[in-house]
């Protein structure tokens, strides 16, 4: 079994956080989104994952080392392929074409889920879906009475179904997928200006391949600041009771309201932190109240009252009362009049 993870798109909706960090590497409760995703899928596979294939942009050595480590932690081989231009989901997967054979799971790395599935590897194809209130921003599927998928519709304007595709797919025959993706490229078949995986799925279905919908207990989008902060909250709730507060943190006259993730060597001074706060390694919180927020590494927050916010790495921030989304290496000091 292989897991294929296309993650080349840097995530423009998440700026400023993705200017220095590709979106799938943003930490949620101390672990990158992509690490959580790959580990959750590996746990859901009945068979051992032999290889994890990452399709990436030019993210640099540090990121590549992190990705290799994710695979190695699972006892799997890591492979890296580059997608240098954004030509759509079908094109992204095809960047790793020599790896598309046998049983594969394709998982787009801007989504997390609460797994309640064990993958049934005997199925020809599985597409994981979740009911959503507003299906318009998503690809959706229609299902017949037998529970087999009859249609794929990309971002439907009119209501056809509320079963949104969450971006995780299983194919029993990876080589067949490769052939269908290649067909789109060779014949320049685009949908909304890009080569779409849904076009290949539609062709495969029309040739008689049976796709069944897989269900997840909960789907967590990491598309923008608000949804990422909410996802952090849910992941902290799922992991309640696990050791999320590092023993190396220092707390002076401070209170942690669980659940929170507190990284290595974090200093809390005269502050109230939580609930639902993740703080990365070596950050300092002083004279502040922080709720429902993500603070990455090496940042210093002082004299602040902050909720529903995200701070990057190496941020120096002082005195405000707001909802914020602040990228790496920012400095903000508000002086009292």
VEXZA-830407 format. One record per residue (C-alpha): residue number from 1; residue in one letter; y, x, z. Coordinates in pm, 1 decimal, decimal comma. Layout:
SITE seq type py px pz
SITE NUM a Y X Z
...
//
This chain:
SITE seq type py px pz
SITE 1 x 0,0 0,0 0,0
SITE 2 x 348,2 125,0 -87,1
SITE 3 x 685,3 -0,9 29,7
SITE 4 x 965,5 27,3 -228,1
SITE 5 x 1316,4 15,1 -79,9
SITE 6 x 1607,0 -13,7 -326,4
SITE 7 x 1925,9 76,7 -141,2
SITE 8 x 2155,4 250,2 -389,7
SITE 9 x 2439,5 -3,9 -371,7
SITE 10 x 2674,9 124,3 -101,6
SITE 11 x 2770,6 -220,5 27,7
SITE 12 x 3129,9 -289,7 -72,3
SITE 13 x 3149,6 -600,1 149,6
SITE 14 x 3106,3 -373,7 450,0
SITE 15 x 3401,0 -146,1 390,6
SITE 16 x 3538,5 48,2 572,5
SITE 17 x 3205,4 116,1 742,1
SITE 18 x 3020,5 218,5 431,0
SITE 19 x 3273,2 468,8 300,4
SITE 20 x 3087,1 739,2 491,5
SITE 21 x 2764,3 555,9 582,4
SITE 22 x 2552,8 368,1 327,3
SITE 23 x 2510,3 14,9 461,0
SITE 24 x 2132,7 33,4 527,3
SITE 25 x 2200,5 328,4 760,3
SITE 26 x 2434,1 135,0 989,0
SITE 27 x 2275,9 123,8 1334,1
SITE 28 x 2158,1 -204,4 1485,4
SITE 29 x 2069,3 -158,8 1854,1
SITE 30 x 2041,6 214,1 1794,7
SITE 31 x 1816,9 213,0 1487,2
SITE 32 x 1931,4 206,6 1127,7
SITE 33 x 1884,0 -121,3 939,4
SITE 34 x 1649,5 47,6 691,1
SITE 35 x 1433,0 198,9 967,7
SITE 36 x 1391,9 -141,3 1136,0
SITE 37 x 1311,8 -304,5 802,1
SITE 38 x 1047,3 -50,6 700,8
SITE 39 x 883,8 -50,6 1046,9
SITE 40 x 873,4 -431,9 1057,5
SITE 41 x 712,7 -450,2 713,3
SITE 42 x 459,6 -179,2 800,8
SITE 43 x 365,9 -381,2 1111,4
SITE 44 x 317,7 -690,0 894,8
SITE 45 x 86,1 -519,0 644,3
SITE 46 x -285,7 -557,2 702,6
SITE 47 x -339,4 -224,0 523,8
SITE 48 x -198,6 116,9 597,7
SITE 49 x 128,2 207,0 425,1
SITE 50 x 63,4 530,7 237,9
SITE 51 x 405,5 584,2 88,2
SITE 52 x 762,4 464,9 132,0
SITE 53 x 976,1 497,4 -181,1
SITE 54 x 1354,7 492,7 -133,6
SITE 55 x 1583,7 429,5 -431,0
SITE 56 x 1919,4 568,6 -330,0
SITE 57 x 2263,2 679,7 -444,7
SITE 58 x 2388,8 1033,1 -389,2
SITE 59 x 2404,7 992,1 -12,4
SITE 60 x 2367,8 1357,2 90,9
SITE 61 x 2109,5 1561,6 277,7
SITE 62 x 2154,9 1407,6 623,6
SITE 63 x 2074,8 1059,3 491,8
SITE 64 x 1781,4 1186,7 286,1
SITE 65 x 1637,2 1361,5 592,3
SITE 66 x 1672,0 1039,5 794,2
SITE 67 x 1484,7 842,8 525,5
SITE 68 x 1205,2 1101,0 506,0
SITE 69 x 1165,8 1081,0 881,1
SITE 70 x 1131,6 699,6 873,1
SITE 71 x 828,3 734,8 644,7
SITE 72 x 680,8 1028,7 836,4
SITE 73 x 702,7 832,4 1164,4
SITE 74 x 466,5 580,2 1004,1
SITE 75 x 231,5 855,3 886,5
SITE 76 x 337,9 783,5 528,2
SITE 77 x 467,8 999,8 248,0
SITE 78 x 838,5 964,7 158,0
SITE 79 x 963,4 967,4 -201,4
SITE 80 x 1325,9 956,3 -311,6
SITE 81 x 1458,3 834,2 -646,6
SITE 82 x 1820,3 801,4 -755,9
SITE 83 x 1994,1 505,4 -914,1
SITE 84 x 2320,8 643,8 -1044,3
SITE 85 x 2468,2 323,3 -1186,7
SITE 86 x 2444,7 -29,8 -1053,8
SITE 87 x 2272,7 -221,7 -1333,4
SITE 88 x 2100,2 -483,5 -1120,0
SITE 89 x 1793,2 -535,8 -903,3
SITE 90 x 1536,4 -500,3 -1183,4
SITE 91 x 1688,6 -170,5 -1295,1
SITE 92 x 1700,0 -43,1 -935,9
SITE 93 x 1325,4 -95,8 -881,3
SITE 94 x 1244,7 59,6 -1218,6
SITE 95 x 1418,4 382,4 -1112,1
SITE 96 x 1091,4 452,7 -926,7
SITE 97 x 871,0 342,9 -1216,9
SITE 98 x 601,6 608,1 -1169,3
SITE 99 x 539,0 464,3 -821,7
SITE 100 x 489,3 106,1 -939,9
SITE 101 x 113,4 59,2 -931,5
SITE 102 x -140,5 -100,2 -698,9
SITE 103 x -26,0 -309,6 -404,0
SITE 104 x 345,5 -285,9 -335,9
SITE 105 x 605,8 -448,9 -116,6
SITE 106 x 962,1 -441,4 -252,0
SITE 107 x 1224,6 -478,2 21,4
SITE 108 x 1598,8 -470,1 -33,9
SITE 109 x 1760,2 -286,6 254,0
SITE 110 x 2045,6 -513,3 354,7
SITE 111 x 1834,1 -763,9 537,7
SITE 112 x 1637,2 -782,5 860,3
SITE 113 x 1399,2 -1050,3 971,3
SITE 114 x 1202,3 -1158,9 1273,6
SITE 115 x 847,8 -1127,2 1149,4
SITE 116 x 594,3 -1391,9 1211,8
SITE 117 x 382,8 -1301,7 912,6
SITE 118 x 75,0 -1094,7 849,1
SITE 119 x 71,4 -1027,7 480,0
SITE 120 x -219,5 -1178,1 287,7
SITE 121 x -295,4 -895,7 45,4
SITE 122 x -535,7 -1111,0 -156,1
SITE 123 x -246,1 -1320,6 -295,3
SITE 124 x -115,6 -1226,5 -641,2
SITE 125 x 244,9 -1238,4 -528,7
SITE 126 x 440,0 -1344,9 -221,1
SITE 127 x 813,6 -1404,7 -203,1
SITE 128 x 960,2 -1437,9 144,0
SITE 129 x 1207,1 -1719,3 186,8
SITE 130 x 1408,4 -1888,3 457,5
SITE 131 x 1573,8 -2232,5 463,0
SITE 132 x 1952,9 -2198,2 448,0
SITE 133 x 2236,7 -2448,0 490,5
SITE 134 x 2425,6 -2330,6 182,3
SITE 135 x 2199,1 -2192,8 -91,5
SITE 136 x 2478,2 -2116,1 -341,2
SITE 137 x 2519,3 -1743,9 -260,2
SITE 138 x 2143,2 -1676,4 -289,5
SITE 139 x 1853,6 -1675,6 -526,0
SITE 140 x 1634,6 -1975,5 -440,6
SITE 141 x 1283,8 -2098,0 -524,9
SITE 142 x 1139,6 -2440,5 -599,5
SITE 143 x 787,8 -2510,5 -474,7
SITE 144 x 530,0 -2764,5 -595,8
SITE 145 x 304,4 -2981,6 -379,1
SITE 146 x 35,5 -2708,6 -378,0
SITE 147 x 283,2 -2466,1 -223,5
SITE 148 x 314,5 -2255,8 -540,7
SITE 149 x 656,3 -2146,5 -666,0
SITE 150 x 761,5 -2328,0 -984,2
SITE 151 x 1117,0 -2197,7 -1041,3
SITE 152 x 1353,0 -1916,0 -952,5
SITE 153 x 1722,2 -1995,2 -965,9
SITE 154 x 1989,1 -1727,7 -914,4
SITE 155 x 2293,9 -1852,7 -712,8
SITE 156 x 2261,6 -2225,0 -795,6
SITE 157 x 2590,3 -2415,6 -835,7
SITE 158 x 2409,8 -2751,2 -813,5
SITE 159 x 2153,7 -2812,9 -540,0
SITE 160 x 1798,3 -2732,3 -651,4
SITE 161 x 1642,0 -2600,9 -330,9
SITE 162 x 1739,1 -2464,2 10,8
SITE 163 x 1465,2 -2199,0 19,1
SITE 164 x 1658,0 -1874,4 -19,2
SITE 165 x 1485,2 -1554,3 -128,3
SITE 166 x 1546,2 -1303,2 150,8
SITE 167 x 1479,0 -992,1 -57,7
SITE 168 x 1119,6 -904,4 39,6
SITE 169 x 839,8 -937,1 -217,1
SITE 170 x 469,5 -851,3 -238,9
SITE 171 x 293,2 -772,4 -567,3
SITE 172 x -79,7 -717,9 -581,1
SITE 173 x -43,5 -541,6 -918,5
SITE 174 x 254,2 -306,4 -920,2
SITE 175 x 181,3 -192,2 -1276,4
SITE 176 x 226,0 -547,3 -1403,0
SITE 177 x 566,5 -564,2 -1231,1
SITE 178 x 662,5 -231,9 -1391,5
SITE 179 x 571,9 -366,4 -1736,2
SITE 180 x 780,0 -682,3 -1686,4
SITE 181 x 1083,3 -489,8 -1558,3
SITE 182 x 1062,0 -249,6 -1851,2
SITE 183 x 1051,2 -547,3 -2089,6
SITE 184 x 1392,9 -665,8 -1958,1
SITE 185 x 1549,4 -323,7 -2011,0
SITE 186 x 1393,4 -269,1 -2354,2
SITE 187 x 1515,6 -609,3 -2473,9
SITE 188 x 1849,5 -594,5 -2292,4
SITE 189 x 1781,5 -921,3 -2107,2
SITE 190 x 2056,9 -967,7 -1850,7
SITE 191 x 2154,6 -1249,7 -1618,5
SITE 192 x 2513,8 -1258,2 -1488,0
SITE 193 x 2568,0 -916,5 -1648,3
SITE 194 x 2279,3 -737,1 -1475,0
SITE 195 x 1905,1 -680,2 -1507,6
SITE 196 x 1769,4 -920,0 -1244,6
SITE 197 x 1435,1 -909,0 -1067,8
SITE 198 x 1433,6 -1291,6 -1080,4
SITE 199 x 1412,8 -1277,2 -1464,4
SITE 200 x 1095,1 -1068,1 -1438,7
SITE 201 x 948,9 -1302,4 -1173,7
SITE 202 x 1017,3 -1599,3 -1401,5
SITE 203 x 836,9 -1428,5 -1693,7
SITE 204 x 540,4 -1334,9 -1472,6
SITE 205 x 514,9 -1692,2 -1344,6
SITE 206 x 528,5 -1830,9 -1699,7
SITE 207 x 228,3 -1610,4 -1784,3
SITE 208 x 31,4 -1773,3 -1504,3
SITE 209 x 91,7 -1540,2 -1210,1
SITE 210 x 84,9 -1743,8 -887,3
SITE 211 x 367,1 -1669,9 -645,7
SITE 212 x 354,9 -1826,9 -302,0
SITE 213 x 644,0 -1846,8 -57,2
SITE 214 x 617,8 -1643,7 262,6
SITE 215 x 811,6 -1767,6 564,1
SITE 216 x 992,4 -1568,2 832,7
SITE 217 x 1085,4 -1692,3 1179,3
SITE 218 x 1441,2 -1574,1 1139,2
SITE 219 x 1637,0 -1400,3 868,3
SITE 220 x 1923,8 -1173,0 964,9
SITE 221 x 2175,0 -1080,5 699,6
SITE 222 x 2367,8 -755,0 732,3
SITE 223 x 2608,5 -832,6 451,4
SITE 224 x 2942,2 -818,2 631,9
SITE 225 x 3095,9 -733,4 968,8
SITE 226 x 3043,0 -1073,1 1134,4
SITE 227 x 2683,1 -1111,5 1021,4
SITE 228 x 2602,2 -753,2 1123,7
SITE 229 x 2747,6 -804,8 1472,6
SITE 230 x 2541,3 -1125,7 1500,2
SITE 231 x 2228,0 -944,6 1379,6
SITE 232 x 2287,2 -680,4 1648,0
SITE 233 x 2299,0 -961,8 1905,0
SITE 234 x 1969,2 -1112,5 1785,3
SITE 235 x 1789,0 -777,4 1770,1
SITE 236 x 1901,4 -699,8 2126,8
SITE 237 x 1762,0 -1039,0 2230,9
SITE 238 x 1425,9 -974,8 2057,9
SITE 239 x 1402,9 -638,4 2235,6
SITE 240 x 1497,7 -759,1 2582,6
SITE 241 x 1287,7 -579,6 2838,1
SITE 242 x 1241,9 -270,2 2620,1
SITE 243 x 1417,1 44,8 2735,9
SITE 244 x 1745,4 10,9 2548,9
SITE 245 x 1968,1 194,4 2795,7
SITE 246 x 1923,0 570,6 2782,7
SITE 247 x 1861,6 758,5 3104,6
SITE 248 x 2119,0 1020,6 3002,4
SITE 249 x 2415,2 780,8 3008,3
SITE 250 x 2677,3 819,1 3281,9
SITE 251 x 2830,6 513,4 3447,5
SITE 252 x 3126,4 537,7 3685,1
SITE 253 x 3244,1 214,8 3845,9
SITE 254 x 3114,6 23,4 3542,3
SITE 255 x 2892,7 -277,5 3473,6
SITE 256 x 2642,5 -325,8 3191,3
SITE 257 x 2561,6 -691,2 3117,7
SITE 258 x 2223,2 -693,5 2942,8
SITE 259 x 2103,9 -692,9 2676,3
SITE 260 x 2280,3 -380,9 2549,4
SITE 261 x 2178,7 -65,4 2369,7
SITE 262 x 2333,2 246,6 2524,2
SITE 263 x 2263,2 576,4 2345,1
SITE 264 x 2228,8 930,6 2476,9
SITE 265 x 2513,0 1086,5 2680,1
SITE 266 x 2732,8 776,3 2663,4
SITE 267 x 3002,3 767,9 2933,9
SITE 268 x 3118,9 437,6 3083,6
SITE 269 x 3422,5 464,6 3311,4
SITE 270 x 3584,1 162,8 3488,2
SITE 271 x 3448,2 -66,3 3219,1
SITE 272 x 3247,5 -382,8 3161,8
SITE 273 x 3010,8 -359,2 2866,6
SITE 274 x 2802,6 -647,3 2732,2
SITE 275 x 2637,4 -867,7 2663,8
SITE 276 x 2521,2 -777,8 2311,0
SITE 277 x 2683,1 -437,8 2277,3
SITE 278 x 2533,6 -132,0 2104,6
SITE 279 x 2691,7 205,2 2176,7
SITE 280 x 2583,3 516,3 1985,3
SITE 281 x 2523,8 865,2 2125,0
SITE 282 x 2809,4 1061,8 2283,9
SITE 283 x 3061,8 777,3 2286,9
SITE 284 x 3301,4 715,7 2576,2
SITE 285 x 3425,6 376,8 2701,1
SITE 286 x 3709,0 389,1 2954,3
SITE 287 x 3910,6 112,0 3128,2
SITE 288 x 3778,8 -140,8 2877,4
SITE 289 x 3593,4 -468,3 2835,7
SITE 290 x 3355,6 -473,6 2537,1
SITE 291 x 3146,3 -774,5 2430,2
SITE 292 x 2927,0 -849,3 2131,3
SITE 293 x 3017,2 -533,5 1937,0
SITE 294 x 2874,3 -224,0 1770,2
SITE 295 x 3022,0 116,8 1847,1
SITE 296 x 2869,2 412,7 1664,7
SITE 297 x 2853,5 776,0 1776,3
SITE 298 x 3115,9 1016,4 1913,6
SITE 299 x 3380,0 745,2 1956,3
SITE 300 x 3623,9 691,1 2240,0
SITE 301 x 3751,8 345,1 2332,7
SITE 302 x 4007,8 322,5 2611,1
SITE 303 x 4226,2 48,5 2767,0
SITE 304 x 4082,3 -206,2 2525,0
SITE 305 x 3952,9 -560,5 2538,8
SITE 306 x 3721,8 -595,7 2240,9
SITE 307 x 3478,1 -857,1 2113,7
SITE 308 x 3292,7 -930,4 1788,3
SITE 309 x 3387,9 -588,3 1652,4
SITE 310 x 3248,7 -281,2 1479,1
SITE 311 x 3363,1 76,2 1525,2
SITE 312 x 3239,0 367,8 1316,9
SITE 313 x 3171,7 728,5 1418,6
SITE 314 x 3438,4 957,9 1565,8
SITE 315 x 3686,5 675,4 1626,4
SITE 316 x 3959,4 723,5 1888,1
SITE 317 x 4089,1 384,3 1991,9
SITE 318 x 4330,0 273,3 2260,1
SITE 319 x 4477,1 -53,3 2391,3
SITE 320 x 4430,1 -370,4 2195,3
SITE 321 x 4290,8 -719,2 2233,9
SITE 322 x 4130,9 -828,6 1909,5
SITE 323 x 3840,4 -859,4 1669,1
SITE 324 x 3815,3 -538,9 1473,4
SITE 325 x 3633,8 -359,2 1199,8
SITE 326 x 3726,4 7,1 1213,4
SITE 327 x 3576,0 278,4 995,3
SITE 328 x 3482,5 635,8 1076,5
SITE 329 x 3734,3 897,2 1191,4
SITE 330 x 4010,6 644,2 1265,5
SITE 331 x 4270,4 689,1 1536,9
SITE 332 x 4462,9 390,8 1677,0
SITE 333 x 4695,0 409,6 1975,1
SITE 334 x 4918,2 116,0 2067,7
SITE 335 x 5202,1 203,4 2300,0
SITE 336 x 5344,7 -52,4 2541,4
SITE 337 x 5710,8 -131,9 2464,8
//
